[in-house]
Amino acid sequence: MNIKKHSIEALEALAEEIREKILQTVSCNGGHLSSTMGATDLIIAMHRVFDVTRDPFIFDVSHQAYAHKLLTDRWESFDTLRRFGGISGYTKPKESPYDYYVAGHSSTSISLAVGAAKAIALKGEERIPVAFIGDGSMSAGMVYEALNELGDRKYPVVIILNDNEMSIAKPIGAISKLLSQTMAGSFYQKFKQRIEKALEHLPEGATYMAKRFEESFKLITPGIMFEEMGIEYIGPVDGHDIETLIETFEVAKKLKKPVIVHAQTTKGKGYEIAEGTKEHWHGVGAFDLETGKAYKKSSAKSATQIYSETLLGMADQDEKIVGVTAAMPSGTGLSAAMEKYPERFWDVAIAEQHAVTSMGPLAKEGFKPFCTIYSTFLQRGYDQVIHDICLMDLGVVFAIDRAGIVGEDGETHQGAFDVSYLRAIPNMTLLAPYNESSMKAAMAFAKTYDRPCAMRYPRGAFLAPDSSCEPYELGKSVMLQEGEDILFVGYGNGVGRAMLTAEKMEQKVGILDLRFVKPLDEKMLLKLSADYKKWYIFSDSAAKGGVGSALLEFLNEEQIRDVSLTTFEYDDAFIAHGSTKLVEESLGLLPEQLAQRVNRDLNTDQ
């Protein structure tokens, strides 16, 4: 959509039309709402001033980029947002040439912009990277690593800071507004450039006095931190005033140096029910537009809810229990513990590395830390897991939420790799529950275990119904059902999938709750290798380096040649977005599909 010649009135009308389109679609499909509604005016101004066909538009996380999608030839397909086979909820170059980079994790945009600026400089082109980043993403260290180099190298980059919640720099009344408007204007920027040139020819004393005046001036504006890093700062400006935004972006574009435009916006702008800092409107399921109420979901208790309730109960009984999450207190179920025990449970913002490392000393000092992070986000703290926890052999519990397929968020968020990337680390113990009772038992084990361990569990409810459960013992598995020749080995939620598949089998199969993939229950596995010659592995994780790999390594080490092993873990590919059932069906992982595969395999052998 070409909006270069639109009047301000036409752009404002377009903003309302875009918000209405977003509301209609997200209320039906679910998705990110408050942040993308609030970013609409900024994105329209961004498209008006910069050239999306040439300039790299780089969105941090990109959950707020729905307006960008609607402005770039996806208006008609927008109704398929987050649906299986439809458009992604994040930027995706395979989907559109106007999406410069894949994004789903935070705080990468400025690093990407620096890299793009380097490439543009080497090619001698007149293009300018535009990074769009929310204030929440500014809590991650990677941002400052990138800003540090950018301030030194002085590449032309425009960073649009969408301040919609944290208020990095709160306005200081009327004088702040006046100064912000002044600094956003071309007069101030030209005046500043002239003064800087003049200072080069003045005596040292005069230069010193002028610099002192400028620093005093900046102290009553919020940009001193960025200016000290060598990056021009403009703002804060009204992120919903399209005319002012266009004027400001034009100034930033002409500076031909690194510049941050600080814009203040309201989350949920245009939908009163969602306006403001209301966490539950960040990402939503389908809901009624008139009331804002979510459509009824399954009444089954989620694994996250079980974890939350159990952890709080443990904290009530033991003051040594502490915990941390990285900007996801509600999503990880840590909110209740944080509210009741704010001195023992912390949200450290988008800083997974810090979250992991900071728990090490607590374990060293005799506390029991539960580090609660989504599988996809724990990837960001991998070196810290190795260097700061496992190398020290400290008793930190990693509670890994969203393990397995997470549905509509897609490739950037699927919890596929934690088994593979954690299994390689010395001193690490890996375990997984498969229903409510086993979750409580696994947490009880983890509480008393004095070495690093990681416990994974799915988004939503477990597949298996609740049942009585034996206590967890290190490296011990449990046989749930005896069978003939065929063994289903389940790990975590894979146990429930194995049970559902077994119900559709033509013959009775053995079912093993593996419980631990590291260390393995070698005694039990040796016994089973004599009784069962066909093993099928069920685990919601990547096959490469996963549970099947661990069992194949065991069979090889024991030189067991007469057991055939087939794994139903994920193939070596990133998994598309869409409803979990449709995604699993596309991968052939529904219980009826798996039963057909096993029966076909058995019939082939006969």
C-alpha positions, 0 to 999 in steps of 0.5 A, spaced: 500 500 500 503 506 497 501 511 502 506 516 500 501 522 498 496 521 503 494 527 507 494 527 514 487 526 515 487 520 510 493 517 514 489 518 521 483 514 518 487 509 515 490 508 522 483 507 525 481 502 519 487 498 521 485 498 528 479 495 526 481 490 522 486 487 527 481 487 532 476 483 528 481 478 526 485 477 533 478 477 536 477 471 532 484 468 531 487 470 537 494 473 537 497 479 540 493 485 541 495 491 546 502 492 543 500 492 536 494 496 537 498 501 540 504 501 535 499 502 529 500 510 528 508 509 529 508 504 523 504 508 519 509 514 520 514 509 519 512 507 512 510 514 510 517 517 511 522 511 509 522 506 503 520 499 505 522 497 498 529 499 500 530 500 507 530 494 512 524 495 517 527 491 523 521 489 528 524 487 535 520 481 537 515 483 531 509 481 535 507 488 534 508 488 526 500 487 524 500 494 521 506 493 517 503 486 515 497 490 513 500 495 509 504 490 505 500 487 501 497 482 506 490 485 507 486 480 504 490 474 507 490 477 514 484 473 516 488 467 516 493 470 521 496 465 526 492 459 522 495 453 520 497 455 513 496 462 514 500 468 515 505 468 521 504 472 527 511 475 526 515 477 521 517 472 516 521 473 509 519 467 506 512 470 507 513 477 504 519 481 501 517 486 506 519 482 512 526 483 512 528 478 518 525 473 522 523 475 529 520 472 535 525 473 541 526 480 543 532 485 543 535 483 537 533 489 532 538 493 534 544 488 533 540 486 526 540 494 524 548 494 525 549 488 521 545 491 516 548 498 516 555 495 515 552 491 509 549 497 506 556 501 507 560 496 504 556 496 498 556 503 498 548 504 498 544 510 500 539 506 504 537 506 512 536 501 517 530 502 521 529 498 528 522 498 531 523 496 539 519 496 545 521 499 551 520 492 555 526 489 550 530 495 552 531 490 559 536 485 555 543 486 555 544 485 547 541 491 546 546 495 549 552 491 546 549 493 539 548 500 542 555 500 544 558 499 537 553 503 534 555 509 538 562 508 536 561 506 529 556 512 527 552 508 522 546 511 519 541 507 523 534 510 526 531 506 532 524 507 534 523 506 541 516 504 542 515 506 550 508 503 552 509 501 559 515 501 562 516 509 561 524 509 561 523 516 562 517 519 564 515 526 562 516 532 567 510 536 566 509 541 561 517 543 561 519 536 558 513 536 553 516 543 551 523 541 550 521 534 547 517 538 541 523 543 541 528 537 540 524 533 535 524 539 530 529 541 525 531 548 528 534 544 534 538 539 530 540 544 525 542 549 531 546 543 535 550 542 528 552 549 527 554 550 535 558 543 534 562 546 528 563 552 532 566 549 538 571 546 534 574 553 533 573 556 540 578 556 545 578 551 550 575 554 556 569 557 551 568 549 549 568 547 556 562 552 558 558 550 552 559 543 553 557 544 560 550 548 558 549 542 553 549 537 558 545 541 563 540 542 558 540 534 556 539 533 564 532 535 564 530 531 558 530 523 558 536 522 552 542 523 556 544 515 557 543 515 549 547 521 548 553 519 552 553 512 548 554 517 542 547 516 539 542 522 538 536 522 542 529 525 540 523 525 544 519 523 547 514 524 542 507 523 542 506 516 538 499 517 536 500 524 533 502 522 526 503 529 523 508 530 529 511 523 528 512 524 520 516 530 521 520 527 527 522 521 522 524 526 517 529 529 521 532 523 524 532 520 517 536 527 514 541 526 520 545 520 517 547 518 523 545 513 529 539 516 532 533 514 537 526 517 536 523 515 543 515 515 542 510 514 548 504 510 546 498 507 549 497 499 549 491 497 546 490 504 543 483 504 539 480 499 544 478 502 550 477 495 554 484 493 552 488 500 553 493 501 558 498 496 562 493 490 562 498 484 562 492 479 559 491 483 553 498 482 551 497 476 547 490 473 547 485 467 545 479 468 541 474 473 545 468 477 544 469 484 541 463 487 545 465 485 552 472 483 551 471 476 555 475 470 552 471 464 549 470 458 554 476 454 554 477 447 556 476 446 564 482 441 564 487 444 569 494 446 565 500 444 567 502 451 568 497 451 573 499 445 577 506 447 577 504 454 580 499 451 585 505 446 587 510 451 588 506 456 592 505 450 597 512 448 597 514 456 598 509 456 604 512 450 607 519 452 606 522 459 606 528 456 602 524 456 596 525 462 591 524 463 584 525 467 578 522 468 571 524 473 565 518 477 563 513 472 564 510 471 571 503 470 568 505 465 563 509 461 567 505 461 573 509 465 578 505 471 579 502 468 585 508 466 588 511 473 587 505 476 589 505 472 596 512 472 597 515 478 593 522 478 597 523 471 594 520 470 587 523 475 582 521 477 575 528 480 572 525 482 565 527 480 559 534 477 561 534 470 561 542 470 562 541 474 568 535 470 571 539 463 570 546 466 573 543 470 579 540 463 581 547 460 582 549 464 588 542 463 591 543 455 591 550 456 593 548 460 599 543 454 601 536 456 598 533 452 593 531 456 586 526 454 581 528 458 575 521 458 571 522 459 563 519 457 557 523 452 553 524 457 547 527 462 551 531 458 556 535 457 549 537 464 550 541 462 557 544 456 554 551 458 556 549 461 563 546 454 564 553 451 562 558 456 565 554 458 571 550 452 574 552 446 571 560 447 572 559 449 579 554 443 580 549 447 583 542 445 585 538 450 581 531 447 578 529 449 571 522 448 570 521 448 563 514 451 561 511 450 553 515 444 552 513 441 545 508 444 540 506 451 542 501 452 536 500 459 533 506 462 535 510 457 531 517 456 529 520 461 533 516 459 540 516 451 539 519 448 545 523 442 541 530 443 543 531 443 550 532 435 551 537 436 546 541 442 548 541 440 555 542 433 555 549 434 553 551 438 559 555 434 564 552 434 571 545 436 568 539 431 570 533 431 566 526 429 568 519 430 566 512 428 569 506 426 565 500 428 569 498 432 575 500 427 580 507 425 577 508 433 576 507 434 584 512 428 585 517 430 580 517 437 583 518 434 590 524 430 587 527 436 585 526 440 591 530 435 595 535 434 589 542 438 590 544 438 583 542 441 577 536 438 574 531 440 568 523 438 568 519 439 562 512 440 561 507 442 556 503 448 554 496 447 556 493 440 559 497 434 560 494 428 555 494 423 560 489 423 566 491 423 573 492 417 577 496 415 583 504 416 582 510 413 585 515 418 588 521 419 583 527 416 584 534 418 581 534 415 574 528 410 575 523 409 570 516 406 572 512 400 568 505 402 567 503 397 563 505 390 560 505 387 553 507 383 548 514 384 544 512 391 543 514 397 548 512 404 548 517 408 551 514 415 553 517 421 556 513 427 559 507 428 555 509 423 551 507 418 556 500 420 555 501 420 547 503 413 548 497 411 552 492 414 547 496 410 541 496 404 545 488 404 546 488 404 538 493 398 537 491 391 535 495 388 540 497 390 547 503 393 548 508 395 554 508 402 556 514 405 560 514 412 563 521 413 562 521 419 567 529 420 566 532 421 560 539 423 564 541 419 567 537 413 564 534 407 568 539 402 565 537 396 569 530 397 567 532 398 560 536 392 560 531 387 562 526 390 557 531 389 552 530 381 553 522 382 553 521 387 548 524 387 541 520 393 538 521 400 541 517 406 540 519 412 543 514 418 544 516 425 546 514 432 544 521 434 542 526 434 537 529 427 534 536 429 533 539 428 540 533 427 543 530 421 547 531 416 542 538 418 541 539 417 548 536 410 548 540 408 541 546 410 545 545 406 550 543 400 546 549 401 542 554 401 549 550 395 551 551 392 544 544 390 544 543 388 536 536 385 536 532 391 539 529 395 533 527 402 535 523 407 532 522 414 535 516 419 534 520 425 536 520 431 531 524 431 524 529 435 523 525 441 521 522 448 524 515 446 525 510 451 522 504 455 526 497 453 527 493 450 532 496 444 535 492 439 533 492 441 526 500 441 526 500 435 529 496 432 524 501 435 519 507 431 522 503 425 523 503 425 530 496 424 532 494 417 536 490 414 530 496 416 525 501 413 530 497 407 531 497 406 524 504 407 523 506 402 528 500 397 525 503 398 518 510 396 521 508 390 524 504 387 518 510 389 514 514 384 518 510 379 518 
